[in-house]
């Protein structure tokens, strides 16, 4: 499992997770919307922590910058 998420991608996902959590805990979202957004938040949190997004794989997407090696 090769990482395919860059730092900016991870930060954006974590900000979305924080927004969803704030909306949930302040009672702004409830019911089905809360469940769906909660699942999305958990997925974003996990993918941010491991640096790999499975939905990027079929499309060949990678937001991670290529490693530069010194020669």
C-alpha positions in Angstrom: 0.0 0.0 0.0 1.9 3.0 -1.3 0.9 6.4 0.1 -1.0 8.5 -2.4 -2.0 11.6 -0.3 0.0 14.7 0.1 0.1 17.0 3.2 -2.4 19.5 1.8 -4.9 16.8 1.0 -4.6 15.4 4.5 -5.0 18.8 6.1 -8.1 19.5 4.0 -9.7 16.2 5.0 -8.9 16.8 8.7 -10.5 20.3 8.5 -13.6 18.7 7.0 -13.7 16.1 9.8 -13.4 19.0 12.4 -16.3 20.8 10.7 -18.5 17.8 10.6 -17.7 17.0 14.3 -18.5 20.6 15.3 -21.8 20.5 13.4 -22.7 17.2 15.1 -21.8 18.2 18.6 -23.6 21.5 18.4 -26.8 19.8 17.2 -26.8 21.4 13.7 -26.9 18.0 12.0 -29.0 15.1 13.2 -30.7 11.9 11.9 -29.7 10.4 8.6 -27.5 13.4 7.6 -25.5 13.0 10.8 -25.0 9.3 10.1 -23.9 9.8 6.5 -21.6 12.7 7.4 -20.3 10.7 10.3 -19.3 7.9 8.1 -17.6 10.3 5.7 -15.8 11.9 8.6 -14.5 8.6 9.8 -13.3 7.6 6.3 -11.6 11.0 5.9 -9.9 10.6 9.3 -8.6 7.1 8.7 -7.3 7.9 5.2 -5.6 11.1 6.5 -3.9 9.1 9.2 -2.6 6.3 6.9 -1.9 8.6 3.9 -3.7 6.3 1.5 -7.0 6.8 -0.2 -8.5 3.7 -1.9 -10.7 5.8 -4.2 -7.6 7.4 -5.8 -6.2 4.0 -6.9 -8.6 3.2 -9.9 -8.0 6.7 -11.3 -4.3 6.7 -10.8 -4.5 9.9 -8.7 -1.8 10.9 -6.2 -1.5 14.2 -4.4 1.8 13.2 -2.8 4.8 14.9 -4.2 7.4 12.7 -5.7 10.4 12.0 -3.4 13.6 13.7 -4.6 16.8 11.7 -4.2 20.2 13.3 -3.9 22.8 12.0 -6.3 
